[in-house]
Amino acid sequence: MAGKKVTGLLLSLVLMVGFTLAGCSGNNNNTAAPTEKAGESTTAPAATKEAAATEAAGTEAPDAPDALEPVELSLYLPGGPDKDVASVEQEINAYLKDKINATIKINQLSWDKPADKVNLMIQSGEVFDMVYTWNFMTNAAKGAYLPLEELIEEYAKETKAQINPAYLQAATVNGHLYAIPTEKELGQSVGFAFDKAIVDKYGFDVNSIKKLEDIEPMLKTIKEKEPTLSPLFMNHTDSLNWFTAYPESEDLDGSNEIPTLLDYKTMKVFNEYDTPEIVERLKLIRSWYEAGYINKNGATDKTELKDAVKSGKAWFVYGNMNPTSTNDWTRLAEKPMIIKTLLPVGVSTKSLQGSMLAISRTSKNPERAMMFMNLIHTDPVLYNLLTFGIEGKHYKKLENSTVEFIPDSGYNSVSSWMIGNVLLNYLNKDEDPNRVQLYTDWNKNSAVSPVIGFVFDSTKVQSQIGALINITKQYKNTLYSGEKDPEPVLKEMNSKLKAAGLDAVITEIQTQLDAFLAAK
């Protein structure tokens, strides 16, 4: 009955999300608690209540900072590395001393294959504390993360009380909670963030884009009239594989690398690289490469998309989009951007797993790490220090209670979608002030997966998965960059995938899925 239970939780959240987000939105002010109004409910954080009760009783709270030994915690996040991260650490550490008597070391991993770097850390047994969860289900199944169910109950009661249970269910593998998801939008969509100046210059109608093919006339215009711009910029980690050729499907293995999709119509798992649809999609990309729309070194270029747009090398980026992506990409590219989502917003177990923090099994201070994670879900001061930096140095506050980023400040890569509770962060001057309504509408209009709550346990096929991931990485960039005729490349790739045990993995996923569906 697990599947039915989670679906109920998720549908309930979609119906009630307006109330939930409205409650969170009051935390945007980091200097005072929200004022309670008629018809509204403002609940003080449990920690504050407990502290007040303890103070009234004249006793010291058991977790008071001065009762804790000082420790340093390490945090690994994507992005950057920012040149001024040290000053932000210093400010955070001063704040944390009176909270949990800990200091934090922020380790930023550039988008140059950060998952591979973390995998090496895991394989070598490196000691570290908290990490953004790339390849979550694979790493959870092989014991890379600590189980958190007891830690969250003991040291993050406030987070557990406010986060929707569907998020925690999505982070549960084989009965254990292995990560704390970011409290953000429920569903995910993919799309584009276009340089507004270019869109306005040529009168592009971005709202007319319904499918990937619709951008071709724009690429042609840029090729002819903007010789310094790449019409379609790619790098070795970002390509058009973001845009699935199978909109009525879902990735179930959780790795982003193994070609195992579920067809919603048949409820069968299949190899996405062995279908006519993928051949058609890759031939389209090949034709764009031959027309000169795609940069020649797209399979190997290491320039991040945001930097390519910021420097005038590219005019749009692509990938996952959320209700506040206009703000996110305007900040990262340091110029006004226009967002267009392409695929319908879908709520799946994977979308709920989209951004999460785990505690490494090698952590020496998992209790303190959980205290820190609790704070970034409930404490707007810490949250905004981590995501915005230092006032006057990395951003400035404006008269209308919004903030503005300072260009080239040295700290802008820790986006709010990565960690904690996104509704704790300041409102950017370029952001829609109706943030809560944006999230409400986004979630209300999201389509819920028919297999929401299903989490694949890859324990039995770990060796095959490792081999399959390596094979996919070997060929994917070449295929999606358009550099070669896709058909012979696909043939060679599929032959290797089959020899490495793809069929066994598909069978294992299908077996677990069938059992999940039978129990609903």
C-alpha positions in Angstrom: 0.0 0.0 0.0 3.1 2.3 0.0 2.4 3.7 -3.4 -1.2 4.7 -2.6 -0.1 6.3 0.6 2.6 8.5 -1.1 0.3 9.4 -3.9 -2.3 10.6 -1.3 0.4 12.6 0.4 1.4 14.3 -2.8 -2.1 15.0 -4.0 -2.9 16.5 -0.6 0.2 18.8 -0.9 -0.9 19.9 -4.4 -4.3 20.9 -3.0 -2.9 22.6 0.1 0.4 24.0 -1.2 -0.9 27.5 -1.2 -1.4 27.4 2.6 1.9 25.6 3.2 3.9 28.1 1.1 2.1 31.1 2.6 3.2 29.9 6.0 6.9 29.5 4.9 6.9 32.9 3.1 6.7 34.8 6.4 10.3 33.8 7.1 11.8 36.0 4.3 12.6 38.7 6.9 15.7 37.8 8.8 15.4 40.4 11.5 12.0 39.8 13.0 9.4 37.1 13.3 6.3 37.6 11.0 3.4 39.4 12.4 0.3 37.3 12.9 -2.7 38.6 11.1 -6.4 37.6 11.3 -7.0 34.3 9.6 -3.3 33.4 9.5 -1.3 31.0 11.6 2.3 31.8 12.5 4.0 29.1 14.4 7.3 29.8 16.2 10.0 27.3 15.4 10.0 24.4 17.9 13.6 25.2 18.9 12.6 28.7 20.0 9.7 27.4 22.0 11.9 24.8 23.7 14.6 27.4 24.5 12.0 29.7 25.9 10.6 27.0 28.1 14.0 26.0 29.3 14.9 29.6 30.1 11.7 30.1 32.0 12.5 27.0 34.0 16.0 28.3 34.8 17.8 25.3 33.2 20.2 25.0 30.3 19.0 23.3 27.1 20.7 20.0 26.6 22.0 21.1 23.2 23.1 24.5 24.2 26.1 25.6 22.2 28.4 26.0 25.2 27.7 22.4 26.1 29.0 21.2 22.7 32.6 20.7 21.7 33.6 22.9 18.7 33.8 21.0 15.4 34.4 21.8 11.8 31.9 20.5 9.2 32.6 20.1 5.5 29.9 20.8 2.9 30.2 19.9 -0.8 27.9 21.8 -3.2 27.9 22.2 -7.0 28.9 25.5 -8.7 31.7 27.9 -8.6 34.3 27.8 -7.1 33.6 31.4 -6.0 36.7 33.5 -5.3 35.3 35.1 -2.1 33.8 32.0 -0.5 36.3 32.3 2.5 34.7 35.6 3.7 31.2 34.0 3.6 32.5 31.1 5.6 33.9 33.5 8.2 30.6 35.2 8.6 28.7 32.0 8.8 31.1 30.6 11.3 30.7 33.6 13.6 26.9 33.1 13.4 27.1 29.3 14.0 29.2 29.6 17.1 26.2 30.7 19.2 23.9 28.3 17.4 25.6 24.9 17.3 29.3 25.7 18.1 30.5 24.6 14.7 32.4 26.0 11.8 31.7 25.2 8.2 34.0 24.6 5.2 32.2 25.2 2.0 33.7 23.1 -0.9 32.3 24.1 -4.3 32.6 21.6 -7.1 32.5 23.2 -10.5 30.1 21.7 -13.1 33.0 19.9 -14.6 31.7 16.4 -13.7 31.2 17.1 -10.0 29.5 13.7 -9.5 32.7 11.9 -10.6 34.7 13.9 -8.0 32.3 12.9 -5.3 32.3 9.3 -6.4 36.1 9.2 -6.0 35.7 10.7 -2.5 33.2 7.9 -1.7 35.3 5.1 -3.2 38.4 6.2 -1.4 36.7 6.5 2.0 37.5 10.2 2.3 36.2 11.7 5.6 33.6 14.4 5.0 30.3 15.5 6.3 27.6 16.8 4.0 27.2 16.4 0.2 24.8 17.3 -2.5 23.4 14.0 -3.7 24.5 13.2 -7.3 23.5 9.6 -8.3 21.5 9.4 -5.1 19.9 6.0 -5.4 23.1 4.3 -6.5 25.1 5.8 -3.7 22.5 5.2 -1.1 22.2 1.5 -2.1 25.9 1.0 -1.8 26.1 2.5 1.7 27.7 5.9 0.9 25.3 7.8 3.1 24.3 7.5 6.7 20.7 6.6 7.6 19.1 9.7 8.9 15.7 8.7 10.4 17.0 8.8 14.0 19.2 11.9 13.5 16.3 13.9 12.0 14.1 12.9 14.9 16.7 13.9 17.5 18.3 17.0 15.9 16.0 18.3 13.2 12.5 18.1 14.7 11.6 21.5 13.2 12.5 20.4 9.7 10.7 17.1 10.0 7.6 18.9 11.2 7.4 21.3 8.3 8.7 19.3 5.3 6.1 17.4 3.3 6.3 13.7 4.0 6.4 12.9 0.3 9.9 14.5 0.1 11.1 12.2 2.9 9.5 9.2 1.3 11.4 10.0 -2.0 14.7 10.0 -0.1 14.0 6.7 1.5 15.7 3.6 0.1 15.1 0.1 1.5 13.5 1.5 4.6 16.1 4.1 5.5 16.1 7.9 5.0 19.4 8.8 3.3 19.0 12.5 2.5 17.1 15.7 3.4 15.5 17.2 0.2 15.4 20.9 -0.5 12.0 22.4 0.2 11.1 23.8 -3.2 8.8 23.1 -6.1 7.3 19.6 -6.3 7.6 19.1 -10.0 10.3 19.6 -12.6 10.3 20.9 -16.1 13.0 21.6 -18.6 13.3 24.6 -20.8 15.4 27.6 -21.9 16.6 30.8 -20.3 17.2 33.3 -23.1 19.2 36.6 -23.1 16.4 39.1 -23.0 18.4 41.7 -25.0 18.8 39.2 -27.9 15.2 38.2 -27.8 14.1 41.8 -27.9 16.6 42.7 -30.7 15.2 40.1 -33.1 11.6 40.0 -31.8 11.8 36.3 -31.0 8.5 34.9 -29.8 9.7 32.5 -27.1 6.2 31.6 -26.1 5.6 30.0 -29.5 8.2 27.3 -28.6 6.3 24.0 -28.0 9.0 21.4 -28.9 12.7 21.4 -29.4 12.5 21.7 -33.2 10.8 25.1 -32.8 14.1 26.9 -31.9 15.6 26.1 -35.3 14.6 29.4 -37.0 16.1 31.3 -34.1 19.4 29.4 -34.4 19.4 30.3 -38.1 18.9 34.0 -37.4 21.7 34.0 -34.8 24.0 32.2 -37.2 23.4 34.8 -39.9 23.4 38.0 -37.8 25.4 37.4 -34.7 28.8 36.0 -35.8 30.3 36.3 -32.3 27.6 34.2 -30.7 27.2 30.4 -30.7 23.6 29.7 -31.9 23.5 26.6 -29.7 26.3 26.4 -27.2 27.1 23.0 -25.7 29.8 21.8 -23.2 30.8 18.4 -22.0 28.3 18.3 -19.3 25.3 20.2 -20.8 23.6 19.0 -24.0 20.2 18.5 -25.5 19.8 15.2 -23.6 17.9 17.4 -21.2 15.0 17.3 -23.6 13.6 13.8 -23.7 12.4 12.3 -26.9 9.8 10.4 -24.8 7.5 12.9 -22.9 5.2 10.0 -21.7 8.0 8.3 -19.8 10.0 8.5 -16.6 13.6 7.7 -15.6 13.5 5.1 -12.8 17.0 4.1 -12.1 18.0 7.5 -10.6 21.5 7.7 -12.2 20.8 10.0 -15.2 23.2 7.7 -17.1 21.6 4.3 -17.5 19.1 4.1 -20.4 16.1 2.7 -18.5 12.9 4.6 -19.0 9.4 3.6 -18.0 6.7 3.9 -20.8 3.6 5.2 -19.1 1.3 3.7 -21.7 2.6 0.1 -21.3 4.2 0.4 -17.8 7.2 -1.3 -19.2 10.9 -0.3 -18.8 12.9 0.0 -22.0 16.3 1.1 -23.4 15.8 4.7 -24.6 18.9 4.4 -26.9 17.3 1.5 -28.9 14.2 3.2 -30.4 13.3 5.1 -33.6 12.5 8.2 -31.5 16.1 8.6 -30.3 17.5 8.1 -33.8 15.2 10.9 -35.1 16.2 13.2 -32.3 19.9 12.6 -32.8 19.7 13.1 -36.5 18.1 16.5 -35.9 21.0 17.5 -33.6 23.4 16.2 -36.3 21.8 18.4 -38.9 22.2 21.4 -36.6 25.9 20.6 -36.1 26.4 20.4 -39.9 24.6 23.7 -40.4 27.1 25.3 -38.0 24.6 26.0 -35.2 26.5 24.0 -32.6 30.0 24.8 -31.5 32.6 22.4 -32.9 34.0 21.4 -29.6 30.7 20.9 -27.8 31.6 17.4 -26.6 34.7 18.7 -24.7 34.2 22.4 -24.0 34.4 23.1 -20.3 32.8 26.5 -20.2 29.8 26.6 -17.9 26.6 27.7 -19.6 26.1 30.7 -17.3 29.7 31.9 -18.1 29.1 31.4 -21.8 26.1 33.7 -21.7 27.7 36.2 -19.3 30.8 36.5 -21.6 28.7 36.9 -24.8 29.7 33.5 -26.1 26.2 32.1 -26.0 22.7 33.6 -25.8 20.7 31.0 -23.9 21.0 28.2 -21.4 18.9 25.1 -21.0 18.1 22.6 -18.3 15.7 22.1 -15.3 13.5 25.1 -14.7 11.4 26.1 -11.6 9.0 28.9 -10.7 11.8 31.4 -10.0 14.2 30.4 -12.7 14.0 33.9 -14.1 15.7 35.2 -11.0 18.2 32.3 -10.8 19.5 32.7 -14.3 19.5 36.5 -14.2 21.7 36.2 -11.2 24.0 33.6 -12.6 24.4 35.2 -16.1 24.4 38.7 -14.7 22.0 40.0 -17.3 18.2 39.9 -17.7 17.0 36.5 -18.9 13.6 35.2 -20.2 12.4 31.7 -19.3 10.5 29.3 -21.4 9.6 25.9 -20.1 9.1 23.2 -22.7 8.0 19.9 -21.2 5.0 19.8 -18.9 5.8 20.0 -15.2 5.9 16.5 -13.8 6.0 15.4 -10.2 7.9 12.1 -9.8 10.0 10.5 -7.2 13.0 11.7 -9.1 11.8 15.3 -9.1 11.3 15.2 -5.4 14.9 13.9 -5.2 16.1 16.8 -7.4 18.1 18.6 -4.8 19.1 16.9 -1.5 21.8 16.9 1.1 23.1 13.7 2.6 25.5 13.0 5.4 28.5 10.8 4.5 29.0 7.5 6.2 32.5 8.7 7.0 31.3 11.8 8.9 32.8 12.2 12.4 30.1 14.6 13.5 26.8 13.4 12.0 24.8 14.9 14.9 26.2 18.4 14.3 25.8 18.0 10.6 22.1 17.3 11.1 21.8 20.4 13.4 23.3 22.5 10.5 20.9 21.0 8.0 18.0 21.8 10.3 19.1 25.4 10.5 19.3 25.9 6.7 15.6 24.7 6.6 14.5 27.0 9.4 16.9 29.9 10.0 16.6 32.7 7.4 19.8 34.4 8.6 22.0 31.4 8.0 20.1 30.5 4.8 20.7 33.9 3.2 24.3 34.1 4.3 24.9 30.8 2.5 22.9 31.6 -0.7 23.4 35.4 -0.9 26.6 36.1 0.9 27.4 39.2 2.9 25.3 42.4 2.7 27.2 45.3 1.2 29.8 43.0 -0.3 27.9 40.5 -2.4 24.5 42.1 -2.4 22.8 45.3 -1.3 19.3 45.8 0.3 17.0 48.1 -1.5 14.3 50.4 -0.1 11.4 48.1 -1.2 12.6 45.2 0.9 14.3 43.5 -2.0 17.9 42.9 -2.7 20.3 43.4 -5.6 23.3 41.3 -6.4 26.6 43.2 -6.8 28.2 42.2 -10.1 31.6 40.4 -9.9 31.3 40.3 -6.1 33.1 36.9 -5.9 30.1 35.0 -4.5 27.1 34.1 -6.5 27.1 30.3 -7.2 25.2 28.9 -4.3 21.7 29.0 -5.6 18.7 28.6 -3.3 17.4 25.6 -5.1 20.4 23.6 -3.9 19.7 23.5 -0.2 17.3 24.1 2.7 14.0 25.9 2.2 13.9 28.2 -0.8 11.2 30.4 0.7 13.5 31.6 3.3 15.7 33.6 0.9 15.5 37.3 0.1 13.4 38.6 -2.8 15.6 39.7 -5.7 14.7 43.1 -7.3 14.2 41.3 -10.6 12.1 38.5 -9.1 8.3 38.4 -9.3 7.1 39.5 -5.9 4.3 36.9 -6.0 6.8 34.2 -5.2 4.3 32.1 -3.1 1.7 32.3 -5.8 4.2 31.2 -8.5 5.0 28.1 -6.4 1.3 27.5 -5.7 0.4 27.6 -9.4 3.4 25.6 -10.5 2.6 22.8 -8.1 -1.2 22.9 -8.7 -0.6 22.5 -12.5 1.9 19.7 -12.1 1.1 16.2 -13.4 1.7 13.5 -10.8 3.6 10.4 -11.9 1.6 7.1 -11.9 4.4 5.5 -10.0 5.1 8.3 -7.5 6.8 6.9 -4.4 8.6 4.1 -6.3 12.3 4.0 -5.3 14.6 1.5 -7.1 16.9 -0.5 -4.9 19.9 -1.2 -7.1 21.7 -3.5 -4.6 21.4 -6.6 -6.7 22.8 -5.0 -9.9 25.4 -2.7 -8.6 28.2 -4.2 -10.7 26.2 -3.9 -13.9 25.2 -0.4 -13.2 28.8 0.7 -12.7 29.7 -0.7 -16.1 26.6 0.7 -17.8 27.3 4.2 -16.5 30.9 4.1 -17.9 29.6 3.0 -21.3 26.9 5.7 -21.5 29.4 8.4 -20.5 31.7 7.2 -23.2 29.2 7.8 -26.0 26.6 10.4 -24.8 28.6 13.5 -25.4 29.5 12.4 -28.9 25.9 11.6 -29.7 24.3 14.8 -28.4 27.0 17.1 -29.7 26.1 16.2 -33.3 29.8 15.5 -34.2 29.1 12.1 -35.8 26.4 10.2 -37.7 24.4 8.8 -34.8 23.2 5.4 -36.2 26.6 3.6 -36.2 27.5 5.2 -32.8 24.2 4.0 -31.4 24.7 0.5 -32.8 28.1 0.2 -31.2 26.9 1.7 -27.9 23.9 -0.6 -27.6 26.0 -3.7 -28.3 28.3 -2.7 -25.4 25.3 -1.9 -23.1 23.8 -5.3 -23.8 27.1 -7.1 -23.1 27.5 -5.2 -19.8 24.1 -6.4 -18.5 21.6 -3.8 -19.4 18.9 -6.4 -19.8 19.5 -7.6 -16.2 19.1 -4.1 -14.8 15.9 -3.6 -16.8 14.5 -6.9 -15.5 15.3 -6.0 -11.9 13.7 -2.5 -12.2 10.6 -4.1 -13.9 10.3 -6.8 -11.2 10.5 -4.2 -8.4 8.0 -1.9 -10.2 5.5 -4.7 -10.8 5.6 -5.5 -7.1 5.2 -1.9 -6.2 2.1 -1.5 -8.5 0.6 -4.8 -7.2 0.8 -3.5 -3.7 -1.0 -0.2 -4.5 
